[in-house]
Amino acid sequence: MASPSLSRRHTAWKKSRRFGDIKGGRSTLKLNGGILRRVHSLVAPGKYETLPVVRVDNPSRYYFFPLSATEVLQELERLPQAHVANITHIWLRRFKKSEYERGELPLACFKAGRGVRVIVLHPWPKDMRLFLGRRKPEKRVLKMYAPYSETLIKTRKGWFLEFTEAALKDLYIELLLYHEVGHHIDWHHRRWTAANVRQLEEFADQYAYERTSIRSMSSR
């Protein structure tokens, strides 16, 4: 449970969400389906390769990765070794602008299969803004992002939240990376099916919440 001493930033998890289906987290269960199947297949690492194997795409001129590969690895090193030992790949993967604008891809996902356990992180628009739609977003959506940004902007295109680079780093670590590590841990203990997606997301949410709390305390 959340400690009363924690700030709002570190207690924003309880009513989360379908965050995994919208802008972050896992959206499909198998490595051989969905995102990775459409682009590449990853090969299981060799016996003597250092894990995790890192792959970094050029994110294109419209996007950037708020976390570098080095920063991702540093954050993984801060987690208990047992939680991350079997992650085989970290992939900072580009996507097309059209895919982002249509909302086809999450900002992060975890995939497992064929000797591969991969965490995929997608880039963020260089204008630092997250498109929330043409209608004013609901309070529950704004509450979810409030720990990282409350700068709500309306333009002719619709409603956006604008972030700072520092806030995006925290968002990628706490809402995305920790969440996917939670899926990785859960994968070893549960059979993933369409019937238990809710439980899978709740476990990953809780893991991310706990690690965010620990991160907050260690930074004081």
C-alpha positions in Angstrom: 0.0 0.0 0.0 1.1 3.6 -0.6 2.8 5.3 2.3 1.0 8.5 3.4 4.3 10.3 3.1 4.5 9.7 -0.6 3.7 12.6 -3.0 0.9 12.4 -5.5 3.4 11.4 -8.2 4.0 8.1 -6.4 0.4 7.3 -5.5 -1.3 7.7 -8.9 -1.5 4.0 -9.6 -4.7 2.7 -8.0 -7.1 3.8 -10.7 -4.9 3.1 -13.5 -6.2 1.7 -16.2 -6.0 0.3 -19.6 -2.7 2.2 -19.9 -1.2 -0.9 -21.5 -3.8 -0.8 -24.2 -3.6 2.9 -24.9 -0.2 4.5 -24.6 2.0 2.1 -22.8 2.4 -1.4 -21.5 1.8 -4.7 -23.3 -0.9 -5.0 -25.9 -0.4 -8.6 -27.1 0.7 -11.7 -25.3 3.0 -13.6 -27.7 6.3 -12.7 -29.4 5.0 -14.2 -32.7 2.0 -11.9 -32.9 1.4 -8.2 -33.0 4.1 -5.6 -33.1 7.3 -7.7 -33.5 5.8 -10.0 -36.1 5.1 -7.0 -38.4 8.7 -5.7 -38.3 11.4 -8.2 -37.3 11.9 -11.4 -35.5 14.5 -11.4 -32.8 16.9 -14.4 -32.4 17.5 -16.0 -29.0 20.9 -14.8 -27.8 24.0 -17.0 -27.9 25.5 -18.8 -24.9 28.2 -16.2 -24.5 26.4 -13.0 -25.3 26.0 -10.4 -22.6 22.4 -9.9 -21.6 20.4 -8.0 -22.2 21.2 -7.5 -25.9 20.5 -3.9 -26.8 19.1 -2.7 -30.1 18.5 0.9 -30.9 16.7 2.2 -34.0 16.9 5.6 -35.5 13.6 7.2 -34.2 13.2 9.4 -37.2 13.2 13.2 -37.3 9.8 13.6 -35.6 10.6 11.6 -32.5 13.2 10.9 -29.8 13.8 8.3 -27.1 13.6 10.0 -23.7 15.8 7.3 -22.2 19.0 6.2 -23.9 20.0 2.5 -24.0 22.6 3.3 -21.3 20.0 4.8 -19.0 17.7 1.9 -19.5 20.5 -0.5 -18.5 21.4 1.6 -15.5 17.8 1.5 -14.3 17.7 -2.3 -14.7 20.9 -2.6 -12.7 19.1 -0.8 -9.8 16.5 -3.5 -9.7 16.9 -6.8 -7.9 19.0 -9.2 -10.1 16.4 -11.9 -9.9 13.8 -9.6 -11.4 15.8 -8.8 -14.6 18.2 -11.8 -15.0 16.3 -13.4 -17.9 15.5 -10.4 -19.9 17.3 -11.1 -23.2 16.7 -7.9 -25.2 16.1 -4.2 -24.8 14.8 -2.7 -28.0 14.4 1.0 -28.5 12.2 0.6 -31.6 11.1 3.3 -34.0 7.6 3.5 -35.5 6.0 5.4 -38.3 4.4 8.7 -37.6 1.2 7.4 -39.1 1.2 4.5 -36.6 1.6 6.9 -33.7 -1.1 9.2 -34.9 -3.6 6.3 -35.4 -2.8 5.0 -31.9 -1.8 1.6 -33.2 1.2 1.1 -31.0 1.8 1.3 -27.3 4.7 3.2 -25.9 6.2 0.1 -24.4 5.5 -3.7 -24.4 7.0 -7.0 -23.2 7.2 -10.0 -25.5 8.1 -13.6 -24.6 8.7 -16.6 -26.8 11.2 -18.7 -28.7 14.0 -18.1 -26.2 13.4 -14.3 -26.2 12.3 -12.0 -23.4 12.2 -8.5 -24.8 11.2 -5.1 -23.5 10.4 -2.7 -26.3 10.3 1.1 -25.8 9.0 3.4 -28.5 9.9 7.0 -29.0 8.1 10.3 -28.1 7.3 13.3 -30.3 10.0 15.9 -30.3 7.4 18.7 -29.6 7.1 17.0 -26.1 3.3 16.8 -26.5 1.0 13.8 -26.1 -2.2 14.0 -28.2 -5.3 13.2 -26.1 -7.9 13.6 -28.8 -10.2 16.3 -30.2 -12.5 16.3 -27.2 -11.3 17.6 -23.8 -9.9 14.6 -21.9 -11.7 13.1 -19.0 -10.5 13.9 -15.5 -9.4 10.3 -14.9 -7.0 10.5 -17.9 -5.5 13.8 -16.6 -5.2 12.4 -13.1 -3.1 9.5 -14.5 -0.7 11.9 -16.1 -0.8 14.5 -13.4 2.3 13.3 -11.6 4.3 14.0 -14.8 2.5 16.9 -16.4 -0.5 19.2 -15.8 0.2 21.4 -18.8 -2.9 20.9 -20.8 -3.0 22.7 -24.2 -5.7 23.1 -26.8 -4.9 23.7 -30.4 -6.8 23.5 -33.7 -5.8 19.9 -33.9 -7.1 19.0 -30.4 -6.0 18.6 -26.8 -2.4 17.9 -25.8 -0.4 17.4 -22.6 3.1 19.0 -22.8 6.0 17.4 -20.8 9.5 18.4 -19.9 12.3 16.1 -20.7 13.0 15.3 -17.1 9.3 14.4 -16.5 9.4 12.1 -19.6 12.4 10.3 -18.2 10.4 9.6 -15.0 7.4 8.5 -17.0 9.4 6.1 -19.1 11.1 4.6 -16.0 8.0 4.4 -13.8 5.0 3.9 -16.0 6.7 2.0 -18.8 10.0 0.2 -17.9 8.9 -0.9 -14.4 5.6 -2.0 -15.8 7.2 -4.2 -18.4 9.6 -5.7 -15.9 6.6 -6.6 -13.9 5.2 -8.4 -16.9 8.5 -10.2 -17.3 8.4 -11.4 -13.7 4.8 -12.5 -14.0 5.5 -14.4 -17.2 7.5 -16.9 -15.2 4.7 -17.6 -12.7 1.5 -17.5 -14.7 0.1 -18.9 -18.0 -0.8 -15.9 -20.1 -4.2 -16.1 -21.7 -6.9 -13.7 -23.0 -8.9 -14.6 -20.0 -6.4 -13.2 -17.4 -5.2 -10.0 -19.1 -6.7 -8.0 -16.3 -4.8 -9.9 -13.6 -1.6 -9.5 -15.7 -2.0 -5.8 -15.9 -2.8 -5.5 -12.2 0.3 -7.4 -11.3 2.5 -5.2 -13.5 0.8 -2.0 -12.2 1.5 -3.1 -8.6 5.1 -3.9 -9.3 5.6 -0.5 -11.0 3.9 1.2 -8.1 6.2 -0.5 -5.5 9.4 0.2 -7.5 8.3 3.8 -8.0 7.9 4.2 -4.3 11.3 2.7 -3.6 12.9 5.0 -6.3 11.3 8.0 -4.7 12.6 7.2 -1.3 16.1 6.4 -2.5 16.3 9.8 -4.3 15.6 11.8 -1.1 
